[in-house]
Each structure stands twice: as C-alpha cells, then as structure tokens.
Amino acid sequence: MTLFIRNMACDCCKVLVEEELEKLGVHPQKIELGEVHLKEDELPVKKQKQFTEAIKRAGLEIVENKKGILLEKIKQLIHEYVNNSKEKNSMNLSTYLSKALHYDYAYLTNFFSEMEATTIEQYVIALKIEKVKELILFDELTLTEIAYKLHYSSVAHLSNQFKKVTGLTPSHFRKLKEKREDVKVA
C-alpha cells in the first residue's frame, strides 16, 4: 500500500510522517519524499483518519485522486533532480521526468502548468533559489562552489536568477545573514 502525501518536500517532513505513524503503531516499509510505503492493510480506516489529522496540522495531506498523485510524483522527482547532482550529470530534466513517469514531457509540462499555475521551469528555479539560500545560510561554500553544485553555467547566471526571485544579490543576502549573526553576538 502506498500513500501519496502532498507538500512532503524535505527530510523533516519524512521524520514527522514516520513519527506520526509510529505513534499509531504503524511501521512503514519505506518513506520517500511524497510517498509512504506500508504493508497492505496496515493502516485501518480509524488509524488513517488519525494519521490524516496529525499530518494536516503540519501542512501535509494524503492525495487520493489520480491527478493529485501524478502531480506529487512530478514534484517529488523535481526535488530529487534538484537535490541530487548525479542525475543532473547523466540527463536533462525533461528526459528524467519522461523516463520516470512514462509520459511525454509535453504532456507533463501542460499538466503541471494546469494544476499548479506555474511552469515546471519556474518551479525548478524556485527550488534552486531556496537551495541557494540554504547553502548560503548553513554552509561555508563560496558562490562559485554553490553555482557548480547546483549546475549553474556561471556565478553570474546564479546571481541574476537569485536577484530576479528574491530582489537581492546572493552577496547581499549573505551580508544580511552576517549582520544578523553580529546582532546576536552583541
């Protein structure tokens, strides 16, 4: 039995889902972004209602219709693609999605745009910028290293995209972080 969960986009979400299932005495076989694999009939209706309510408080929800499931699979694969540079080196996103989902990429892009009111490309850019922010805030990587890690063609490309999305340059964003740290120390 597989449950598809909307908005499950990070490891913290996976931990939350696992904890909520454990509270109910349910032991998942595997938890991935957007998916929970259980033994058949391991989550009876009563426990499923309790689980649904628990994850809803965290902004997550179980997806039950086919369109919702496909949308979550697309998002899950995009998250994996952005966060896993090994796949990026071997194929482009359109090929990656088409192969994984067994749909033509044109169909997937139209479907995604219809469901999300944004394009896959815009969604990827937003994810990458969030990753850049995370790397600036928590790692000690240079912008060159961040650009390389996220497969930007150059630091200038990363900076331009970052500024379009956030209104700030990455350098200014880093300085704001440093100012906040100085204020905490003082």
Phi, psi and chi 1 to 4 in degrees:
 res  aa     phi    psi   chi1   chi2   chi3   chi4
   1 MET       -  129.9  167.3 -175.3 -152.7      -
   2 THR  -118.8  130.6  -59.1      -      -      -
   3 LEU  -104.4  136.0  -61.2  175.4      -      -
   4 PHE  -104.8  129.7  -66.2   93.9      -      -
   5 ILE  -121.1  122.7  -58.4  178.8      -      -
   6 ARG   -75.5  144.1 -173.8 -178.0  -36.0  -93.1
   7 ASN    71.7   12.4  -60.1  -33.1      -      -
   8 MET   -86.4   91.9 -170.1  172.6  162.2      -
   9 ALA  -119.9    4.3      -      -      -      -
  10 CYS  -150.6  172.8   65.3      -      -      -
  11 ASP   -65.4  -31.1  -72.3  -25.0      -      -
  12 CYS   -61.5  -39.2  -66.7      -      -      -
  13 CYS   -64.3  -40.5  -64.9      -      -      -
  14 LYS   -61.5  -42.2  -71.8  166.7   49.6  174.2
  15 VAL   -63.9  -45.0  169.5      -      -      -
  16 LEU   -59.1  -47.1  173.1  102.2      -      -
  17 VAL   -61.1  -44.9  165.6      -      -      -
  18 GLU   -62.2  -43.2 -175.0  171.4   22.6      -
  19 GLU   -62.2  -43.0  -73.6  173.9   -5.8      -
  20 GLU   -65.2  -38.7  -67.4  -58.2  -29.2      -
  21 LEU   -67.1  -42.3  -73.2  168.8      -      -
  22 GLU   -60.4  -39.6  -66.0  -72.4  -24.9      -
  23 LYS   -58.1  -30.7  -75.2  178.8 -169.6  175.3
  24 LEU   -89.7    1.4  -63.8  170.1      -      -
  25 GLY    77.7   21.3      -      -      -      -
  26 VAL  -106.4  130.3  176.0      -      -      -
  27 HIS  -113.9  102.7  -52.1  -72.9      -      -
  28 PRO   -65.9  145.9   21.2  -27.9      -      -
  29 GLN   -73.8  -38.0  -67.5  175.9  -46.0      -
  30 LYS  -158.9  141.2 -174.8  175.8  178.2 -175.0
  31 ILE  -125.7  124.9  -62.4  178.9      -      -
  32 GLU  -123.2  170.1  -59.6  174.9   46.9      -
  33 LEU   -60.4  119.8  -68.0  179.1      -      -
  34 GLY    84.0   -5.6      -      -      -      -
  35 GLU  -139.9  142.7  -68.8 -177.3   28.5      -
  36 VAL  -128.7  124.9  177.9      -      -      -
  37 HIS  -103.5  122.3  -58.3  -86.8      -      -
  38 LEU  -122.6  161.5  -55.3  168.5      -      -
  39 LYS   -67.8  150.0  -66.5  176.6 -172.1  161.2
  40 GLU   -53.6  139.2  -73.4  -59.4  -42.5      -
  41 ASP    57.1   23.8  -58.3  -36.2      -      -
  42 GLU   -80.6  -17.7 -171.4  174.9   20.1      -
  43 LEU  -118.7   87.0 -167.4   62.6      -      -
  44 PRO   -62.3  164.3    5.3   -5.6      -      -
  45 VAL   -53.2  -45.1  174.5      -      -      -
  46 LYS   -61.4  -46.2 -175.6  178.2  178.3 -176.7
  47 LYS   -67.9  -34.8  -75.0 -174.1  178.8 -177.2
  48 GLN   -64.0  -39.2 -173.2  167.1  -18.3      -
  49 LYS   -63.1  -44.0  -77.3 -176.6  180.0 -179.3
  50 GLN   -62.7  -43.6  -68.5  172.0  -42.2      -
  51 PHE   -63.4  -44.6  175.7   67.1      -      -
  52 THR   -58.1  -45.4  -60.9      -      -      -
  53 GLU   -64.6  -41.3  -72.7  -57.1  -47.3      -
  54 ALA   -64.1  -44.9      -      -      -      -
  55 ILE   -76.4  -25.1   65.4  169.2      -      -
  56 LYS   -62.0  -37.4 -162.1  174.1 -155.0  174.4
  57 ARG   -61.4  -24.4  -70.5 -171.0  -69.5  -88.3
  58 ALA   -95.5    5.9      -      -      -      -
  59 GLY    86.7   13.6      -      -      -      -
  60 LEU  -107.7  157.9  -55.4  174.6      -      -
  61 GLU  -153.8  150.8   67.1  178.3  -65.7      -
  62 ILE   -78.1  134.6  -65.7  175.4      -      -
  63 VAL   -99.5  131.3 -179.9      -      -      -
  64 GLU  -118.2  -19.3  -64.5 -178.4   20.3      -
  65 ASN   -95.6  159.3   66.0   44.5      -      -
  66 LYS   -61.9  -39.8  -73.8 -177.4 -179.2 -177.9
  67 LYS   -64.8  -43.2  -78.2 -173.4  174.3 -175.8
  68 GLY   -63.2  -38.4      -      -      -      -
  69 ILE   -65.7  -44.3  -68.9  169.8      -      -
  70 LEU   -63.0  -42.7  177.9   58.3      -      -
  71 LEU   -59.5  -44.9 -179.4   63.9      -      -
  72 GLU   -65.8  -35.8  -71.1  -51.0  -54.0      -
  73 LYS   -64.8  -41.7  -76.9 -176.9  177.3 -179.2
  74 ILE   -60.7  -48.1  -67.3  169.6      -      -
  75 LYS   -61.8  -42.8  -73.4 -179.5  177.2 -178.4
  76 GLN   -59.8  -46.2  174.1 -170.3   -4.7      -
  77 LEU   -65.8  -37.1  -71.7  166.7      -      -
  78 ILE   -64.4  -43.8  -68.5  170.7      -      -
  79 HIS   -59.1  -45.8  -80.9  -93.8      -      -
  80 GLU   -61.4  -42.2  -71.8  173.1    7.1      -
  81 TYR   -63.4  -46.0 -174.8   82.8      -      -
  82 VAL   -67.5  -37.9  167.2      -      -      -
  83 ASN   -89.9   -8.1  -68.7  -50.8      -      -
  84 ASN  -122.3  100.3 -172.4  -12.1      -      -
  85 SER   -69.6  -16.6   58.1      -      -      -
  86 LYS   -63.6  -43.9  -71.2  177.1 -174.9  158.3
  87 GLU   -65.7  -35.0  -93.2   85.4   75.2      -
  88 LYS   -61.8  -35.8  -72.8 -153.1   77.7  144.8
  89 ASN   -71.9  -27.0  -69.1  -28.6      -      -
  90 SER   -92.7  -27.2   64.0      -      -      -
  91 MET  -160.0  159.9   65.5  180.0   78.6      -
  92 ASN   -79.7  166.5   62.0   32.7      -      -
  93 LEU   -60.6  -41.9  178.5   61.6      -      -
  94 SER   -60.6  -43.6   58.7      -      -      -
  95 THR   -66.2  -43.1  -55.8      -      -      -
  96 TYR   -57.8  -49.0 -179.7   70.1      -      -
  97 LEU   -66.4  -45.7  -70.4  174.4      -      -
  98 SER   -60.6  -44.8  -66.7      -      -      -
  99 LYS   -66.1  -43.2  -78.7 -172.7  173.3 -171.3
 100 ALA   -69.1  -34.8      -      -      -      -
 101 LEU  -104.7   -9.7  -62.9  170.3      -      -
 102 HIS    61.3   40.2  -52.0  -71.4      -      -
 103 TYR  -130.3  153.8  -76.1  100.4      -      -
 104 ASP   -65.5  140.3 -178.4   67.2      -      -
 105 TYR   -62.2  -35.6 -175.3   69.4      -      -
 106 ALA   -60.2  -41.6      -      -      -      -
 107 TYR   -62.3  -45.2  171.3   78.5      -      -
 108 LEU   -62.6  -42.0  -66.3  172.5      -      -
 109 THR   -66.9  -42.1   57.4      -      -      -
 110 ASN   -64.2  -44.8  -70.3  -27.8      -      -
 111 PHE   -60.1  -48.1  172.1   79.5      -      -
 112 PHE   -61.1  -46.2 -171.1   88.5      -      -
 113 SER   -62.1  -40.5  -64.2      -      -      -
 114 GLU   -64.4  -40.9 -173.8 -179.8  -61.3      -
 115 MET   -80.6  -33.9  -62.7  -65.5  -72.5      -
 116 GLU  -109.0   -9.2  -75.3  -65.5  -62.3      -
 117 ALA    59.6   29.9      -      -      -      -
 118 THR  -152.6  163.9 -171.0      -      -      -
 119 THR   -90.6  163.5   64.7      -      -      -
 120 ILE   -60.6  -41.2  -74.2  177.8      -      -
 121 GLU   -59.8  -45.6 -177.9  179.5  -77.1      -
 122 GLN   -65.0  -38.1  -69.7  167.2  -28.9      -
 123 TYR   -62.9  -43.5 -172.2   77.6      -      -
 124 VAL   -63.7  -43.7  168.7      -      -      -
 125 ILE   -60.4  -45.1  -70.5  168.7      -      -
 126 ALA   -60.8  -42.4      -      -      -      -
 127 LEU   -63.4  -44.0  -79.5  178.3      -      -
 128 LYS   -63.6  -39.9  -74.1  176.1   80.7  172.5
 129 ILE   -66.5  -38.8  -64.8  -54.7      -      -
 130 GLU   -61.8  -39.0  -74.0  -54.7  -50.0      -
 131 LYS   -66.3  -39.9 -172.7   72.6  172.5  173.4
 132 VAL   -60.8  -46.3  170.6      -      -      -
 133 LYS   -57.7  -46.2  -73.1 -179.0 -168.5  176.7
 134 GLU   -59.5  -45.1  180.0 -176.0  -45.5      -
 135 LEU   -67.2  -35.8  -68.5  169.9      -      -
 136 ILE   -67.1  -42.6  -71.2  171.6      -      -
 137 LEU   -74.3  -36.0  -69.8  173.6      -      -
 138 PHE  -112.7  -19.0  -60.8  111.7      -      -
 139 ASP  -108.3  167.0  -76.2  -13.8      -      -
 140 GLU  -109.6   44.1  -65.5  -58.0  -41.0      -
 141 LEU   -88.8  148.6  -62.5  176.6      -      -
 142 THR   -77.9  165.7   66.3      -      -      -
 143 LEU   -63.2  -33.1  -70.0  178.9      -      -
 144 THR   -62.9  -44.0  -57.7      -      -      -
 145 GLU   -66.3  -38.6  -68.7  167.4  -33.0      -
 146 ILE   -65.6  -44.4  -67.7  170.7      -      -
 147 ALA   -59.5  -43.0      -      -      -      -
 148 TYR   -65.1  -46.0  177.6   78.7      -      -
 149 LYS   -60.9  -36.6 -179.4  177.2  179.2  116.6
 150 LEU   -98.8   11.4  -65.5  175.9      -      -
 151 HIS    61.3   39.7  -60.2  -84.1      -      -
 152 TYR   -80.1  149.9  -80.4   94.9      -      -
 153 SER   -70.1  -24.7   57.1      -      -      -
 154 SER  -163.4  167.9   65.8      -      -      -
 155 VAL   -65.9  -34.9  173.1      -      -      -
 156 ALA   -62.2  -41.9      -      -      -      -
 157 HIS   -62.5  -46.5 -177.8 -143.7      -      -
 158 LEU   -58.5  -48.0  179.0  152.1      -      -
 159 SER   -61.8  -42.8  -64.0      -      -      -
 160 ASN   -63.2  -45.7  -72.7  -23.7      -      -
 161 GLN   -65.5  -41.9 -147.8  170.4   62.0      -
 162 PHE   -60.4  -44.5 -168.5   92.2      -      -
 163 LYS   -67.4  -39.3 -175.0  162.3 -176.1  163.8
 164 LYS   -59.3  -40.1  -83.9 -176.5 -171.6  173.6
 165 VAL   -81.8  -43.1  172.6      -      -      -
 166 THR  -101.7  -20.5   66.7      -      -      -
 167 GLY    85.1   -0.8      -      -      -      -
 168 LEU  -124.4  154.9  -57.3  169.4      -      -
 169 THR   -81.6  156.6   64.8      -      -      -
 170 PRO   -58.3  -37.4  -22.6   31.3      -      -
 171 SER   -63.5  -42.8  -60.2      -      -      -
 172 HIS   -65.1  -40.7 -172.0   77.0      -      -
 173 PHE   -59.4  -44.1 -174.7   79.5      -      -
 174 ARG   -63.9  -40.1 -179.1  171.0  -90.2  154.5
 175 LYS   -64.1  -38.3  -74.7  177.4 -173.1  168.9
 176 LEU   -61.1  -40.3  -70.7  174.5      -      -
 177 LYS   -61.2  -45.1  169.5 -159.2  164.5 -145.7
 178 GLU   -65.1  -38.2  -69.1  165.0    0.8      -
 179 LYS   -63.5  -41.9  -78.2 -177.4 -176.5  177.8
 180 ARG   -62.1  -39.8  -83.5 -175.2 -111.2  136.7
 181 GLU   -66.4  -39.0  -71.4  172.6   -8.9      -
 182 ASP   -63.6  -39.7  -69.3  -17.3      -      -
 183 VAL   -65.1  -40.6  169.4      -      -      -
 184 LYS   -63.7  -37.0  -71.8  179.0 -174.1  175.8
 185 VAL   -71.4  -36.9  171.6      -      -      -
 186 ALA   -72.0      -      -      -      -      -
